[in-house]
Amino acid sequence: MTQSGAPWGLARVHGESMQPTLQPGDLLLVKHGATPVEGDLVVVRLPDHTIAIKRAAFRHGEGWWVSRDNPHRGIDSANVGEIAVHNVLAVAKARVWPRPGLVRRRVDPAEA
């Protein structure tokens, strides 16, 4: 992830934890300091200081419960607990490469 003090930046996807939504190598436009909404893709700092892209599942205590879209790869809050608000670094707004488009919130099938 790049951050130069500007509110907008880029984040590159590594790993398979967000498949099928995101693929390794995808480049995302992110907004630093944005307040997530449940279902948003967010850039977070995990407890081991790894920077990762996860889904903001719901607000929990003093932070966010984050999830992965691929239940067979990666880690999420089920492994590490809630992510403190100050460790939610940015909200993904769009994929800029290789398939440009808006990044959509995941909709609960019960609400569709």
C-alpha positions in Angstrom: 0.0 0.0 0.0 1.3 3.5 -0.8 0.5 6.5 1.4 2.0 9.9 0.9 -0.1 11.9 3.4 -2.8 12.3 0.7 -6.3 11.0 1.4 -6.2 8.8 -1.7 -3.8 6.0 -2.4 -3.3 2.6 -4.0 -3.2 -0.9 -2.5 -2.1 -4.1 -4.3 -3.8 -7.4 -3.4 -1.5 -10.2 -2.3 -2.7 -13.6 -1.4 -6.0 -15.4 -1.9 -8.0 -14.5 1.2 -10.4 -12.2 -0.7 -11.1 -14.5 -3.7 -13.4 -14.5 -5.6 -13.9 -10.8 -5.1 -10.3 -9.8 -5.5 -7.4 -11.6 -7.1 -3.7 -11.5 -6.3 -2.2 -8.5 -8.2 -5.4 -6.4 -8.3 -4.7 -2.7 -7.7 -7.2 -0.8 -5.7 -7.9 2.9 -5.2 -8.3 3.5 -1.5 -9.4 6.5 0.6 -7.4 6.9 3.8 -9.3 8.0 6.9 -12.7 7.1 5.4 -15.3 5.6 7.8 -16.2 2.1 6.7 -19.7 0.8 6.4 -20.5 -2.8 7.0 -19.6 -4.8 3.8 -16.9 -2.4 2.7 -13.4 -3.6 1.7 -10.9 -2.1 4.0 -7.2 -1.9 4.4 -6.2 -2.9 8.0 -3.2 -3.4 10.1 -3.4 -6.9 11.7 -2.0 -7.5 15.2 1.3 -8.9 13.7 1.6 -5.5 11.8 0.8 -7.1 8.5 -1.2 -4.8 6.2 -4.1 -6.6 4.7 -7.3 -6.1 2.7 -10.4 -7.5 4.5 -14.1 -7.0 4.6 -15.6 -4.8 7.4 -18.2 -7.3 8.7 -19.6 -5.3 11.6 -18.6 -2.8 14.3 -17.6 -4.7 17.4 -16.6 -3.0 20.7 -13.9 -0.4 20.0 -13.1 -1.8 16.6 -14.2 -3.7 13.5 -14.8 -7.4 13.0 -13.2 -8.1 9.7 -13.7 -11.2 7.5 -12.2 -12.8 4.4 -14.2 -13.8 1.4 -12.3 -17.1 0.9 -13.0 -19.3 3.8 -10.0 -21.6 2.9 -7.2 -19.0 2.8 -5.9 -16.3 5.0 -6.9 -15.0 8.4 -9.6 -12.7 9.8 -11.1 -11.6 13.1 -12.1 -15.2 13.8 -8.3 -15.7 14.2 -7.1 -12.4 15.6 -10.2 -10.7 17.2 -11.5 -7.2 16.5 -9.4 -4.7 14.7 -9.1 -1.4 16.5 -10.5 1.6 14.7 -7.1 3.2 14.4 -5.9 0.1 12.6 -8.5 0.4 9.9 -6.3 2.5 7.5 -8.4 3.0 4.4 -11.6 2.0 2.5 -11.3 0.5 -1.0 -13.4 2.5 -3.5 -12.5 1.0 -6.9 -10.3 -1.5 -8.7 -8.0 0.3 -11.1 -6.2 -2.7 -12.6 -6.6 -5.1 -14.3 -10.4 -4.9 -14.4 -11.4 -1.3 -13.6 -14.6 -0.9 -11.7 -16.2 0.1 -8.5 -15.7 -2.1 -5.5 -19.1 -3.1 -4.2 -20.2 -3.9 -0.7 -21.2 -7.4 -0.1 -25.0 -7.7 0.3 -26.5 -10.1 2.8 -28.6 -12.5 0.7 -31.4 -12.1 3.3 -31.5 -8.4 2.5 -31.6 -8.8 -1.3 
